[in-house]
Structures are given as structure tokens and as C-alpha cells.
């Protein structure tokens, strides 16, 4: 008979991370196959059993349920060959055959996917690095974006632009074999409160020719209203929530950690499934726009896209490489940026800096007309230390030069003039005095 239930209790009784790692290491050395198979079942977010409640064992003890028998039960639940009353009856039969400790401290904790002993997949996998013969626990990871403000040099070439919605990131696993749809947060926590969408997917599962990951944002009438429903235990009211998709990847590739298809091909695949999503209902595909940022036309389209994003009230925009693969990690292939505007203004004065910038440029005093608005603003950011030194040394030649300024928005002053919110220097349009825009 296995001792995994006692190992779990020992792990419970040792709060120290190092102690837990030592206990797991000892079991790895002894090649405790059952323990690590159980770890993978319990800690792999994508290995679900489709049961909401699993009863505890109150006695009397059964003769003991062999691990091979429990594994068969777990497999039938995972593949949804056992559901509903059949699943309940099979679980109760397994419970009656188990001892109380075996069931309550081991088998049940696997089925409820909570070992309750302070052990995560990271803890287990850290130990298993020294044991290549034992399979690690699959880690749930999705693709994440970098901040575009820190990677402006990457914003070149052909890109796909899309609005960044104010919602909750949702990874939907559509398992064509198990005929199930399960939603997860970006951290792998199962989301159960959008059943009107998962049930509709399952009712149309035959429309999916293989198991897929649908990556998107769940949106509602307001972000605050949506957040109240995400993890609510009762009185859930999420029927107005819609899943806005921006990517798709086969489940097998998601589990492997990267896709085969590039971004544009995945986006085209997503759009080709519009009829499927229309039939399912409450699912839309986020529109994208392709631009070539190495061209003059592409630059103008990019600026207009940002302007439109501000006017539409979007919290930001996403910038994606057309050929990039889906990587289950944070990647510069996806960049998120606050929408911005760019205006060309004339330098009318320069100001010396203060503090560490004494004797260097502090700000450019700029003015000009943008879409009929009289804009006046001091631009004090966007300069490197070298810029501040050089521009101050040549300050007499800067007057009347044209500078491009990037900002979050145009704001109106009390005197009727306009300014810019968070202005930052972008570039000079040229160094000829009086250059025309």
C-alpha cells in the first residue's frame, strides 16, 4: 500500500520551503512513481476532472484502493467518459474502497486539485531538475506583452495593430477529444463563472476539428462590474460578458510552449472561424490593422490609429510582429502601449534645467497649431543626458526649429489655449530654421 497520504501530511507539517524540497527530493531518490504522477494530476492546470464536489471519507475504512485503480478513475473523469451521475457513483465507489487517510489526504486532494500542503508545480519542478528520469509538472503559461515604451526600437517594420481592451485575460481550452471547454486566467486559475460561453462551445464542439486554445479578453458593460463576477461563488450575473479573441493556437503547441504558425497566419485562422463563433454566440474577434512602419504611409496610419484609439476610449493598443510565433512567456513580439498623439510644434524658447540638469537643457518651450487648436507646451522629457548637454550648448540655434512631440492627449487650458498631457520629445523635423511642416 502506498504511503503518499502520509507524505502529504508530512509536507503539511513542514512550513519551510527548504524542508518541503528536502522531503520531495528524498521521494525522487526513491523513485516514488505514484507521488509524482499524483503531483502532475493535481498541479497540471489543464488536467481537469469535471467534478465540482468530491465527498470526504467518514469511515469505515475500505480495504484500500490501489493506485492503478485510482489512475483509471482519474483518466475516465479527465476524458469525460464519466460525467454527471456516473461520475458521482464511480467516485463514491472508489471512496468506499479506500481507507480514510488514503482518500482524504491523497486521492480526494488530487480530484479537487488542491494538495493543501504548500507545494506548487514550481517547488516540485525545482527538485526534479536533478532527476531527468522523472517527468516534471506541466506549467501553465501564456504569451505576455512587454511595455512598448521600453522597446521603441522594436516598433519598426510590418506590424499588426489592435485595441487593448479593458477586461480580464481569459485562456479558453477547447478540447475536441473530451468535448469540453474550460476557461483559465492568465495564471492558470480556472474561471467557472462564464458558463453561458463554455456551455455554448461544448454544444457546438463538432465545429472544432481539433483541440485549440482561444486567447482573448473577457469584457462586460464595465470593468468594475466584470471584476465582481470573475470569482464570485454565488449569485453570478455574467450573461452580458463577451469573449473578445485575439489569438488561437492548437492545444498541443500551447502545451509544448510555442506555435508553428506566425502571428498573421493565426490571425487569419481566427477570422476564418467567425461563422463558428457567431453560432456559439457571445464570442467576437478583435479587429486588427496591418501597417508597415518603415514606410511614410505606415507611419501616418500608425499615428491615426493611435488618435482613433484615444477618441474611442481604449486603454491602450497592442503592436504585434506579423511573423512572430506564439511563445508561452513574455515576449517583445507583443508590445503594449498607451495610445498617443504626435504633433509638430515650433521651438520658441529653451529653459535651463534644475538640480542635476543645471547647465543643461531643462525643457523646450513650444507652440503651434494642431487641427485648428493653439497648442503651447513645455517639453521636458524624452531627452537623454547627452541630448540635454548638446541641445543646451547649441540652444541659440534651436529657436524656430520644428520638433515632433508625442503626448497622451490634447488638453484645454482655462485661457482657451491648448496643451499636451505628458509631452515627450520625439525628434527634430530638421535643423533648417523655419523649416515647413
ABEGO torsion letter per residue (X at the ends): XBAAAAAAAAAAABABAAAAAAAAAAAAAAGBAAAAAAAAAAABAABBAGBABBBBBAOBBBAEBBAAAAAAAAAAAAAGABBEAAAAAAAAAAAAABBAAAAAAAAAAAAAGBAGAGBBAAAAAAAAAABAABBBBBBBBBBBBBBAAAAAAABBEBBBBBBBBBBBBBBBBBBAAAGBBBBBBAAGBBBAAAAAAAAAAAAAAAABABBBBBBBBBBBABAAAAAAAAABABGBBAAABBBBBABBBBAAAAAAGBBABBAAAAAAAAAAAAAAAAAAEGBBBBBBBBBBAABAAAAAAAAAAAAAAAAAGBAEBBBBBAABBBBBBBBAABBBBBBBBBBBBBBABBBBBBEAABGBBABBBBBEBBGGBBBBBBBABGBBAAAAAAAAAAAAAABGBBBBBBBABBBBBAAGBBBBBGBBBABBAEABBGBBX
